[in-house]
Structure formats: C-alpha cells, structure tokens
Amino acid sequence: MKNKHIQIFIEYLRLLSGLLKKVEVHVGGDESILHERLSPDMFPLCVQVEIVASFALRSCCPIAGVEVRSYARAGKSFANLRAQLEDTVNYIASLDDKQSNLEVVIEDMAGPAPVSMQAEDFLLRFAYPNFYFHLGMVYAIARSQGVPLTKGDFDGLHQYPPGFSFERGDS
C-alpha cells in the first residue's frame, strides 16, 4: 500500500470490525447494545461506527479525486455495520491505485460549521482526530456495557492477559 492515509484507515476499520464481533459475541447477538450511548445527547454505538467509516471515505475520496461514497445501510444491525466497514475498506483500498493529491482543498462540515482545508491539514487536524474520537466512543460504549475489551482491541498493539489491571498493580 503506497498511500499511508489509506493504510491507516484500513488498519483501524479492520480493528473496529473485530471489536464489533467481540461485542456481538459478548451480548449473544442482542442488537439493543447498538443503540446504547454514553450520554443522552451523544450518538449511539451504531451511529458512532457509521461516522468512523464516513471519515475514512470523506478523507480518502477527495484525495483520490473521486466523489465521496457511503456504504451505510438503513438497518442498524451487527451484520449491516460489519458489511459497511468491509465495503468501506474494499473501496478505499481500491483508491490506492489512484493518484493521491494532498494539495487538494477538502470542504466538509464540523457539525454545523463549514471546514475547508488542504488535504494534509484536513487529515491531521480534522479527519484523524474525529475518526479516532468516534472509534473511541464505540470502545467506550461497549466497555460501559460490560464488554471485556482491552486497549489492544482498540489499537491492535497493546497485549494484556485476561483480567489485567494497572489499578491493581498487575505487571
């Protein structure tokens, strides 16, 4: 993979898909967890997943010079969310063959506020922080619902034994 931004998005979208599978297994397929949220004024888990996928597409498509796509599905289910992530990964991977233009100005919305930045600034100052924020919200909602995830489920790097805790002084 030649475009680092595509590689990063793909890596974390795959981690998110694996995290979703762990959530599904933990809750025995009960999809009510998809509508859980950390606070009443925050998006539920299912929307957080959709936003993560959206930021990857809203970044990679303009840099590749193609129209932004969406693979969101109407039904909020584990299967639909994982399919959205898989389709997003496959599509942005296909963009790796296109010419990457980090000089392009990307126009987007930060909530109700318009954002207009050169692609490199867009990635560093807007897309990555929001991508990781919403990914972190998926993790936090799942953990708040008792799903036994570790930091490694979030970043793919940390490896802890089951039940590990820094709070207890495990080492």
PyMOL commands that set and color helices and strands:
alter all, ss='L'
color gray80, all
select helices_A, chain A and resi 4-26+31-35+45-64+78-97+119-144+151-155
alter helices_A, ss='H'
color red, helices_A
select strands_A, chain A and resi 105-110+113-118
alter strands_A, ss='S'
color yellow, strands_A
deselect
rebuild
show_as cartoon
